[in-house]
Amino acid sequence: MKIIIPDGFTLNPGDLSWESIAQFGEVVYHDRTAPDQMARLCEDADIVLTNKAPLTAATIHQSKALKLICVTATGYNIVDMEAARKKNITVCNVPGYGTASVAQHTFALILELANNVGINAESVKAGEWTRSEDFSYTKGNLTEISGKVFGIVGFGQIGQQVAKLARAFDMVVIYNSRTRKDTDFATYCDLKTLFATSDIVSLHCPLTTENNQFVNFDLLKQMKPSAWLINTSRGQLINEQQLANALNKNILAAAALDVLSIEPPPSSNPLLSVKNCLITPHNAWMSPEARMRVLKATENNIVSFLNGAPVNVV
């Protein structure tokens, strides 16, 4: 059995082991593969493990032996599902692996906006404290998040974990999702009310055709001028030019993002140079603990498929 890993570096830059996958057959590993090389690489594969390398209709059509596609992530929009179904190829993903890591990163972004730890630490390194006439100072306003209204869009596993952390900070939590959840730690409200009343809005919903760029200027105009927007979900949820315009016009106070619509982003992305916008390079999910869960779940996906009872099928 031939197993192709076209883009293994992100999941395993060297601190994990592929031995659990190698038990199933010959493994052909690549750190990265250009999209136009995928069809050739996967032509004789029985199983493909992909994180972001696309399995297009052309690649799937050209494959001669492909039986299983394992997406080493939750989102599977990189696979042409219609083409896979036509060839009776099973596609599995890994749900829920990054709940703790992404929720933690969400609050890392929030606390950076609240306390300006980075710029204050750099100020000390630059000698400003040594030269200061005062025993204390801050390079930016400090914000106490206790008592603030925290709005969560999307209330799956990650959204609910973020809500629990927000409650631990004594925040008032409201949420909006496609379905209401039976919970005593957050209150459901409509989307416009959530944006209008929240001090912090955090996105935790999957990308669909219906919500693509739903965060637009009209919705951003509902926000308080002191409010923050956080996105650790999918970059395409936001109209980036309209968010940049809103930030420059002080419609909202700040944004902190771990995802952008195109990754890596082109230098022309307006959010790279806009004021009051903190961006990290889509690494909320990348803790060793989370990546190990992905690897173990992928191993289980393969075992279950080979045993005739596939799990996590999308």
Secondary structure, 3 states (H helix, E strand, C coil): CEEEECCCCCCCCCCCCCHHHHCCCEEEECCCCCHHHHHHHHCCCCEEEECCCCECHHHHHHCCCCCEEEECCCCCCCECHHHHHHCCCEEECCCCCCHHHHHHHHHHHHHHHHHCHHHHHHHHHCCHHHHCCCCCCCCCCCCCCCCCEEEEECCCHHHHHHHHHHHHCCCEEEEECCCCCCCCCCEECCHHHHHHHCCEEEECCCCCCCCCCCECHHHHCCCCCCCEEEECCCHHHECHHHHHHHHHCCCCCEEEECCCCCCCCCCCCHHHCCCCEEECCCCCCCCHHHHHHHHHHHHHHHHHHHCCCCCCEC
